[in-house]
């Protein structure tokens, strides 16, 4: 794919040979995360090719780490296929992309006086949304990347780069690494006998790929939030697999056969016992993959009656019944590990459906919001920031490659451009509204004292937490609206102080 020099260089890496002589230097080995140079992917399974050429890592060690990264991702994907984890992932994904209408789930906000620039950035953002088909694909984007612990998007540019990005694809993170010697992303061969040989001859420049993760690492291995759910999920699956055969084995009464073998010799007596066992024995098999129970005989044979003849008026053979029904209705152990799984995935345990005593009432009252719910909302907010950063980075590539802004201009205005999810959680919205109404009530009480005991500025700062800039901005808006016929009726009061409509 042809990309002109503008696109090739707009994210050019800084010269790594430049060293501030007035500062000390931290070696790459001792660097956990480079907090300043966020464009340089020095975390996860991405390595400086100069390091493994006789330096920090050996070639085989680099290969092992990238294979370990792949194994970690495959383990997450396998775990995500279990019903309990799938249900929990849906809870998280639905909370992240929550939307109750047909509007775009994400939006852009540009704090800029240049209306023309605001319009262009909004149009570019709408183009990105259309290319990605956000309404349709956002659920899969969020769920897949949350499982893998990272997301990598490929941006394909038009040959005429003034047209910007022409397509966006979500690509496989397994076996992908970053070679800083060439400043390119490459796929490593999955043949362990061939070290650092690429079966995919394509290399991807840093302008083409956008990568985000959740900031969880184990050394050079990138982790996902499913890492904390592996143990409780496996224990829960084991208990559920054992539940069916345990219930099956204890749900049927056992019959004890006392066989009268008379005065037969021991050897002959054993043959008689085996003969009886062969007649009435049945084998049960439980398939933990499908949940099916198979039996050598028909299932109804378990509850049939058996009749034996007495010998010469003796007691003969007798059959006793043992009741082993026990406590078959208890699910405390299953429920315990289900709650443990949800806690490991940061989800409030009151959202588990299998709890028969759980509160299934739905309401927005503050009394209905638990501490777990608040922690979950804050967790979702952190996760949303990752995806906001992802879309913002794609927008950056589009804006710079199409010539709307230079890289320096983007960097100067980046803090004034924000991408966020449209709909907040309804509990959070209600809490904000309740807090606002409380402030209004307090202000109504304090208003009679402003200008006497307190200045207007002090009242607005202490009650509404306004800054000086916000206070000045609000009064400017009020003065502007008073002169606008559309709003003037809200500012014209009659003699009794009521608003004229």
GIPE-V194517 format. One record per backbone hydrogen bond with DSSP energy under -1.0 kcal/mol. CO is the residue of the C=O (numbers start at 0). NH is the residue of the N-H. If there is no record, write none. Layout:
co=CO nh=NH
co=CO nh=NH
This chain:
co=3 nh=7
co=4 nh=8
co=8 nh=11
co=14 nh=17
co=19 nh=22
co=32 nh=34
co=35 nh=37
co=36 nh=39
co=39 nh=41
co=43 nh=45
co=47 nh=50
co=51 nh=53
co=57 nh=61
co=58 nh=62
co=59 nh=63
co=60 nh=64
co=61 nh=65
co=62 nh=66
co=63 nh=67
co=64 nh=68
co=65 nh=69
co=66 nh=70
co=67 nh=71
co=68 nh=72
co=69 nh=73
co=70 nh=74
co=71 nh=75
co=72 nh=76
co=73 nh=77
co=74 nh=78
co=75 nh=79
co=77 nh=80
co=78 nh=81
co=81 nh=85
co=82 nh=86
co=83 nh=87
co=84 nh=88
co=85 nh=89
co=86 nh=90
co=87 nh=91
co=88 nh=92
co=89 nh=93
co=90 nh=94
co=91 nh=95
co=92 nh=96
co=104 nh=421
co=106 nh=419
co=108 nh=417
co=109 nh=111
co=112 nh=114
co=113 nh=117
co=114 nh=118
co=115 nh=119
co=116 nh=120
co=117 nh=121
co=118 nh=122
co=119 nh=123
co=120 nh=124
co=121 nh=125
co=122 nh=126
co=123 nh=127
co=124 nh=128
co=125 nh=129
co=126 nh=130
co=127 nh=131
co=128 nh=132
co=128 nh=133
co=132 nh=136
co=133 nh=137
co=136 nh=140
co=137 nh=141
co=138 nh=142
co=139 nh=143
co=140 nh=144
co=141 nh=145
co=142 nh=146
co=143 nh=147
co=144 nh=148
co=150 nh=211
co=151 nh=170
co=152 nh=209
co=153 nh=168
co=155 nh=165
co=155 nh=166
co=158 nh=160
co=159 nh=162
co=160 nh=163
co=163 nh=157
co=166 nh=155
co=168 nh=153
co=172 nh=175
co=174 nh=187
co=176 nh=185
co=178 nh=182
co=178 nh=183
co=183 nh=178
co=184 nh=203
co=185 nh=176
co=190 nh=193
co=196 nh=188
co=203 nh=184
co=204 nh=207
co=204 nh=208
co=207 nh=154
co=209 nh=152
co=211 nh=150
co=215 nh=222
co=217 nh=220
co=220 nh=217
co=223 nh=226
co=225 nh=228
co=228 nh=232
co=229 nh=233
co=230 nh=234
co=231 nh=235
co=232 nh=236
co=233 nh=237
co=234 nh=238
co=235 nh=239
co=236 nh=240
co=237 nh=241
co=238 nh=242
co=241 nh=245
co=242 nh=246
co=243 nh=247
co=244 nh=248
co=245 nh=249
co=246 nh=250
co=253 nh=321
co=255 nh=319
co=257 nh=317
co=260 nh=263
co=264 nh=268
co=265 nh=269
co=266 nh=270
co=267 nh=271
co=268 nh=272
co=269 nh=273
co=270 nh=274
co=271 nh=275
co=272 nh=276
co=273 nh=277
co=274 nh=278
co=275 nh=279
co=276 nh=280
co=282 nh=295
co=284 nh=293
co=286 nh=290
co=291 nh=286
co=293 nh=284
co=297 nh=300
co=298 nh=301
co=299 nh=302
co=310 nh=313
co=317 nh=257
co=319 nh=255
co=321 nh=253
co=325 nh=327
co=326 nh=329
co=330 nh=334
co=331 nh=335
co=332 nh=336
co=333 nh=337
co=334 nh=338
co=335 nh=339
co=336 nh=340
co=337 nh=341
co=338 nh=342
co=339 nh=343
co=340 nh=344
co=341 nh=346
co=342 nh=345
co=347 nh=350
co=348 nh=351
co=354 nh=357
co=364 nh=367
co=365 nh=368
co=369 nh=373
co=370 nh=374
co=371 nh=375
co=372 nh=376
co=373 nh=377
co=374 nh=378
co=375 nh=379
co=376 nh=380
co=377 nh=381
co=378 nh=382
co=379 nh=383
co=380 nh=384
co=382 nh=386
co=383 nh=387
co=384 nh=388
co=385 nh=389
co=386 nh=390
co=387 nh=391
co=388 nh=392
co=389 nh=393
co=390 nh=394
co=391 nh=395
co=392 nh=396
co=393 nh=397
co=394 nh=398
co=395 nh=399
co=396 nh=400
co=397 nh=401
co=398 nh=403
co=398 nh=404
co=399 nh=402
co=405 nh=409
co=406 nh=410
co=407 nh=411
co=408 nh=412
co=409 nh=413
co=412 nh=415
co=413 nh=416
co=415 nh=110
co=417 nh=108
co=419 nh=106
co=424 nh=428
co=425 nh=429
co=426 nh=430
co=427 nh=431
co=428 nh=432
co=429 nh=433
co=430 nh=434
co=431 nh=435
co=432 nh=436
co=433 nh=437
co=434 nh=438
co=435 nh=439
co=436 nh=440
co=437 nh=441
co=438 nh=442
co=439 nh=443
co=440 nh=444
co=441 nh=445
co=442 nh=446
co=445 nh=448
co=448 nh=451
co=448 nh=452
co=448 nh=453
co=453 nh=450
co=454 nh=458
co=455 nh=459
co=456 nh=460
co=457 nh=461
co=458 nh=462
co=459 nh=463
co=459 nh=465
co=466 nh=470
co=467 nh=471
co=468 nh=472
co=469 nh=473
co=470 nh=474
co=471 nh=475
co=472 nh=476
co=473 nh=477
co=474 nh=478
co=475 nh=479
co=476 nh=480
co=477 nh=481
co=483 nh=486
co=483 nh=487
co=486 nh=489
co=487 nh=490
co=491 nh=499
co=493 nh=496
co=497 nh=493
